[in-house]
Every structure is written in C-alpha cells, then in structure tokens.
C-alpha cells in the first residue's frame, strides 16, 4: 500500500474512524489497510461536516474564554519536560449496557489512548500548585508528534510535508479529529519545550475511560494557548473584567470576536435573569419567545397552558416563513393535554411541515389527547419515513383509535430486520396492536417472534408481557 496517500488524510478524516480505531484496538497494519479511496471519502465528509476555520491563537469551539478560566482548576505557564511523554495505549474496559427491559450486563469495549507527561511550571495564573513539576494527561484528541511523524494503533500522520531536513527531536502537538479539526492543518503547539499557557482540570473525558480513574490533571478542551495571551486571560480574573476587556478589545482587534462572544453571553444572561423574575406566566412566555435562538424548552414547558398562545403565534408565523418549528412543537409535546388549543395549528403544520419533523408533530398531537387529530394522523401511517409512521401509530393508539388496527398491522411487513433500530420499531408497533386488541394481536406477535429472520432482534422486539 502506498503510505504517501495517507500522509495527510488522518488529520482531517472524521473522528468517528479514529475513535473506532482507538476503541477496537486495531494494531499496526490492520489500521491502515483501508483503500486510499476510502480515506479520501472520509476526508471529504469531514471537510463538509466538521472543519472549523481557526485563526491565529485559536480558541476552539467549546467554552468561551471566560468559561475556560472559570472551569479550570489550574492555569499555569509551563512546558513539557524533555523525554517525559509516555504513551498509554487502548485497554479493555467494561461499560454498562441494557440489553433488554429486564436485563443489564457489562460489555467489554476499548478505551481511547492517551499520553502522560511531566509539566514544568514557571508561573501560576490561577489555582494552587505545590510543585514546579506536575504530572499531566494529554487526553485523546491531543497527539504529540516527534519529528513530524507518528504511527501507532492504526493512526499514521505525517506533517513533514516532504521536508527532508525536518528536525527529528522537535515535539509538536496536533489535534485529532476526534476532538476538534483545525484548518489549515498545523500543530496546535509548535514546540512543547517552550512555555505556553495550560488549562488543566481533573476528570476531563468520557465516563469509564482511564482519565476518570486517575487524580492527575488533564488538559481541558485542547486548551494550550500561546504565551502572548497571558495578560488577556488575567483580565478575566480581575475585579472588573467587563470594563477591562472592552478597553483591551480596542487595542487588540485580533481578540475582539472572542471578547464580544463573552460580552454577548453576559447580555443574554442578564435578559434571562430578568425574564425569570417576571411573575405573569403569559408575559414570561412572550419574553422567552423573543430570546435569541428561540424559546427555552424546559422553561416554557414549566409555564404550561400559559405558554400555548405564544407558541401558536410562533408556529403560525413559522408556517408562513417556512421555518424549522421543531422547538415550539417539542414544547407543546412537553406541555401535553393543556396544549389542546394548539391542535388546529399542529394539524395545519402536519399537512405542510416544511422543515419541521412530522415525527415531532405526531408526538405533540399524541400528548394533547385530542381525538380530533385522529383523521389527520391516519394518513401518516402511509408515509415513507418509518419512524414517523410508527409514531403516528402510537399516537392513534393513545387517542383510542382501535379502528386503525389493520392499517397499523400492514406496517409490520415493511420492517426489515436489517433496518436501523428495526427491533425497537417492531416492538413499538406490536405494543400498539396489543393495546388496541390483544386477542387479534397475539397470533401476529407469536408469528414474528418465531420468524428466524428476526432471531437477532428477538430480545429487542418483544412487546410488554411476552417473555
């Protein structure tokens, strides 16, 4: 295989593949035997879906600078001790999995790799540090590369760009696509032997993985920042950071966006706190609807019937403008029966959903318990989207429509055991039939449970009471 074809793509191919490599413990050549065309496809997917353009001194998607400063247990200026980086390979862990409604087991899987190193501290910006030499973790997503080349556990990365005089002892850190993607491709840290600003905390990572079981500090959210930002970060720890940073942005336009992002967050927080103080629930709902990004689902649902008139207005306007109305529909779903006044507009939206999910609309109609929706839900059993059809079937059962038994039973042969979540969809439909007419449903259920084609899905498709 021509490895040159792989020299750049691992830096931009989707993190799902590298995560798979880490978890499945693919070793050596097994991790690189993908045809170069597949690497190209993966790279293209990543470029379309996950590449983020980052300028100098990148603050990657994630917490704002203020949040990073607040969440970090320790912020220090320092550099890695020479030859201290140790590779910690993937290892087997056991994660809890519910295999059926009455059975829980622990299945083996593979953790991602990580690195351990020693950080030499020259200055503490925040927190307490009892030593100028501390052990840290470089979690999965931060990959130290020695001499511009790395090859382990199915990951092969070459950032030398054909430079035959590339220094063999330089240690750089790049970001793997399982975490963030930096484009153009370049190291996050050019030389770990030089001082940088390190944001550290304990417990960064995925529950069950190794760094959850150690007390060592770990790098937060790929946050290793250049030393010239030290003054900037210290302003967040000052007595009046808002005033100080507004002034700082004038003289440092390269940081203006990052500062404005934080200021916008302060303004939103002030609006949010002001809305929470409103006593009249109708007025509170109207204020929530006007928030940037739309009404908050949990807070609107708490208002119950008082929120419904504003949601109806929002949906009417959205239908006219062809907007995605999933959020207000889901709020109506949460409100349930008190949302019955919204049934007419939900039915209108069901006929012309535009960008809104018909699945969500069916769900909302189900919880309203309004039987007038039955004639409008029946045609949804014939749509191509099986998820929507199954939800429509559940809605019809919840609304007491026993006459749709045969129309729902017709959906069963349309399910294929190879379909995504086929077993759970089959279980949902069989449960609906049981609730409508258990005597008529019993032979249908027994036939499918005995069908060899469904053997692998049998434990997932069993309706309630059929054990």
N, C-alpha and C positions, 0 to 999 in steps of 0.2 A: 504493500500500500504506500502511496505517495504521501508522506507526512507533511510535505510542504503545503498541501491542500488544507491541512488542519491548523496551520500555524497561527491563523488569526481568528478563525471562527469560534473557538471556545470562549473567546472574550465577549461575544455578542449573541451566541445562541441562547435559547431560553433557559432560565434557571431550573425549569422542571426536569430537564435532562440531567444536569449536574446534580440536582437533588436526588434523582433516581440512581445515578452512579454512586453517590455517597451512601445511600440507604441500602443499596443492593450489594455493596462491596464488590463491585466489578474491578478486577485486578488487571494491571498491565495491559496486554494487547486486547483483552476482552473489551476494554473500554474504548478502543479506537478502531474497531473493526467495522464501524459504520461506513457505508459508501460515501464518498465525498459529496455526492448529490444530496444525500440526506442532511449532511451538515449544512449545506447551502440553504435547504428548505428551512431548517431550524433557525438559521441566522436571519433569514428573511422574515419569519414570523416574529422574531424578537425585535427586529428593527421597526416593524409595523406596530407592535403592541407594547413594548416596554422600554424603548430607548428614551432617555431623558437628556436634553441638552443642558450641559452644565458649563458655566464659565469659570474663570479663574477663582481659586479658593472656593470650591463647590460646597454648597450646603445642600445635601441630597434630600430628596423627598422624604418626609418624616416629620419629626418635631421641629418647631421653629427654634431659632437660636435661643430665645428666652426659655422655652420649654427644655431644651437640651441643658442649659445652665442650671435650671431648677431641678431637673431629674437626676443629674449626675451626682453620684456620691463623692467623686473625687475628680477635680480638674487640675492637671499638672502640666508643666513644661518639662519635657524629657525626651530621651532617645533610648532605643533598644541596645542592650549590652551586646557586644560583639560575640558571635557564635552561641548566643543563648536561645535561639529559636529551636523548639522541639516539636516535631510533627506528632500529633495524636490521631491515629488512624480511625476509620469507622469501626464500631464494635456493635455486637448484638445487644439490643435492649428489648424489653417486653412492654408492649403497650396494651391497655385495656380495650377490648372490643366487645360490643354487644352483638352476638351472633343470632339471637332470637329474642322475643319479648321476655322469655324466662331463663335465659342463659347468658352469662358473661364469662368470657375467657380472656387469657392474656396471650397475645400472639407475638412471635419474635419478629423484629424488624431491625434495620440497621441505622444507627445514628450517623450524622454527618461528621466529617473530620473537622479538626480544629488545630490550633497551634498554641503552645505555651512558650512564654518568653520572659525575660527579665527587663524591666523598665528602670532606667537610671534617671532619677528625678532631680532636676536642677532648681525648680520653683513650684510652689503650691499656690494655685489660684483660688481653689475652693476645697474645703474639706480638711481632714486631718490625715497626715502621712507620717508614720513613726519612723520611717527609714527612707533613705535616698535610693534604695534598691528594692523594688517590689515585684513579685510575680504577677503576670497578667495573662489573660487569654485573648488570642486573636480568633474570634468565632468564625464559623463557616460563613463565607462571603468576603472575608479579608484573606487574601492569598499572598504570602511573602514569596518573592521570586528572586533567586540567587543567580546572578549572571544573566538575567533576561530570559531564563528558560526553566520550565517546571514540567514534570511528567510523573504523575502518580495517580493511582486509583481511577484510571480512565480519563483523567484530566491531562491534556497536553497543551501548554501555552508557550508561545514564543513571541516575545515583544522586542526582539533584537532588530527586526525589520531588515534583515540581511547584513547588519553591521558586523563585520568580521573582527573588529577591534573593540567589541563591547566588553567593558570591564567584567572580569569573572568573579570579583569579590563584592560587587555592589549588591545590596539587598533592597529591593523595592516592594511596595505593597500595592496590589491591584484589587479591584472589586469584582468578584464573580457575579454572574447574572442571577444567582440565587438570592442576592440581596438587592443591589442596585446596578444599573448599567450606566457607565459614564461614556459619553460620546462627544468628541473623538476619543478613541481608545488611548488612554495614557495612565500611568500609575497614579494612584491617589497620593502615595508618598514616594518621592524620588529616591530618598536615601534615609533609611531609618537610623543611621548613625548620627544624624543631625537633629537638633532639638525641634520638636513640634508640640502642639497643644493636644493633649489626650483627654478625652471624656470617658470616664470609667464608672462602672457600677457593677453590682453583683446581680446574678440571676437573669442576665440577658440571654434570651434564646427560647427554644421550644421546650415545653414541659416534657420530661422524660429523657432529654439529651444530657450529655455529660456535664455541661457547664451549669446545669441546675443542681448538680450534686457536689460542687466544689465551692469553697469560700473565696476563691481568687477573684479579683476584679477583672471585668471583661470590657472590651471596647464597645461603647454604645453606638448603635446605628451607624457604623462605619465612620464615626466622628474622630478623625485625626486631622486637625486643622493647622494651617501654616502659622508660623510664629508671628507674622506681621499682624495677626488678628488679636493678639493678646490684649491690647488696650481696648479694643472693641468689646470683647467678651467681659472684661472687667466692669464696663459701664452697666451691664445688666445686674451686677452685684452692688451697685452704688445706691445712695439714698434716694435719688430721683432719676431713675433710668429713662423715663419717658422724655423729660426735658433734655437730658444729656444726649440721648440718641437722636433726637430731632436735630440738634445742633451738629452732631457728628455726621449725619447724612449729608449735610450741606457741603462739607469738606471732603467727603468720601462717597462720591456718586456711585462707585462700583458696589457699595453696600446698601444703596438707597432702597432697592427692591426688598432686601431681607429685612431691613428696619421697618419699611412700610407694611410688610406682611405681619409683623408683630403689632404695629400700631392699629392695623385693621382688626386684628384679633381683640385688642383692648376695647375698641369701639363696639365690636359685636358683643363682647362680654357685658359691657355697660348696658346695651339695649336689652340683652337677655335678662339681666338682673332687674331692670326697670319693668319689664313685662311680667316677671314673676310676682311683682308687688301689686299688680292690678287685681282688684278684688272682683270686679264684674266678669264672670266667665265668658260672656259674649264678646266684651271688649278685649279680653285677653286673647281669645281665639283670633279676632281680627288683627291684633298686633302680631301674633305668631305667624299668620299668613304672609305678612309683609316682610318678614325677615329674609335676608339674602339666603338663597339656597332652598327656600320653601319652608313650610311649617314642620316643626319637630314632631315626629310620630308619637313618641311616648307622652309628651306634654299635652298634645292635642287630644289624645285618647283619654287622658285623665279628665278632660272637660266634658266628655260625654255628649249629650244632646246639645249642649250649648255651642259645641264646635261645628255642628252639622250645617247650619245655614251658611257659614263662611266657606265650608268645603264644597257645598253645592255651587256657590258663586264661582269658586275656583275651577271646578270641573266644567261648568258652562263656558267660562272664558277659554279654558284649555281646549275644549272641543272645537271652538271657533278658530283658534290659532293653531290647531294640530299639535299640541304639546304632549309630552310624556306625562301622564297623570297617575303613574303608579303610586306615588307617595300619598296623595289625598285618598285614593281608593283603599290603600292599605290602612289608613287611619280609620276610614269607615268600617273596614273589616274588624279592627280592634274595638271600635265602639259597639258594634253588634246591633241588637234589637233597637236601641234608641236612634239608630241611623236610618230607620224606615222612611223618614221624609226624603231621603236621598235616593230611594229606589227608582223613581222615574228618570232621574238624570243618569243613574247607573245603567238602566236599560237602554237609554239613548246611546251611552258610551259603548255598551256591548254590541250594538248594531254597527257603530262606526268607531272602532277603538283607536285607529291611527297608530301612534307609538305606544299606546298603553296595553299592558298584558291582559288578554281576555281571561287568563287563569286567575289573576288577581280580582278581576271584576266578578267572576263566578264565586270566588271565595267571599267577597264582600256581600254579595246577594244571599249567600248561604247563611251568614250570621245575622242578617236582618230578620230572618224568619218570616218574610213577607211572601205569601203564596202567589201573589200576582206576578211574581217573576218566573213561575213555572213554564208558561208557554214560550218565554224567551230563552230559557235555559235548554229546553229540549233540542233545538237545532244545534246547540253546541256539542251534542253527542256525535255529530257527523263531521266535525272539523278534522283536518289532517293532524293537528297537534294533539297527540295522545294525552299529554299532561293536562291540557285544557279539557279534553273530553272526560277524563277521569274526575277532575274537579267538578265539572258540570254534573256528573253522575252523583257525586257525593252531595252536591247542593240540592239536587232533586230529591234525594232520599231524605235529607234533613228537612225539606219543606213538605214531606209527606206525600210525594208523588209516586204512589205504587203502580200507576198505570204505565210507567216507563220501564218496567222490569224487562220486557222483551228487548226494548231498544238498547238497554244497557248490556244485556247478555250478549247481544250481537257484537259488542266491542271486544269480547274475550278472544275470539279467533284472530283479531287484528294484532294482538300482542305476540311478540316473538321472544322466546327465551334469551336471545342474543341482544335484545334491546337494552339500552341503559336503564337500570332500575326496574327491569321487567318484573321481577318478583314482587316488589312493593306495589307496583301498579296493579298487578293481578290480585294481590291481597286486598287492596282498597276496593276494587270492583266486586270481588267476592263478598266482602263485608257488606257492601251496599245491597247486593242481592239477598243476603241473609236477613238484613233488616227489613227489606221490602216483603219477602215471602220465603221464610226458611224452608218450608216443605218443598217448594219449587226449586230452591237454590241447592238443596242437599245433593241431588244426583249430579248436578253440574260441578259442584266442588269436588266430589269424590272422583269424578272422571278426570279432572285436571290434576288432582293430587297423585293419581295413579299413572299419569302420562309420562313415559320415560323421557320425552323431550324436555320436560320441566324438572327433571330429577335434581339438577344442581341448584335450582331456585326453590325447591320444595319448602325448606325451612323458612324462607322469607315470604312465601306466598300464602302460607296457611292463614285462613281467616280466624278470627277470635272463636275459641271453643273447639277447634278441630285439631286436637293434639292426641 
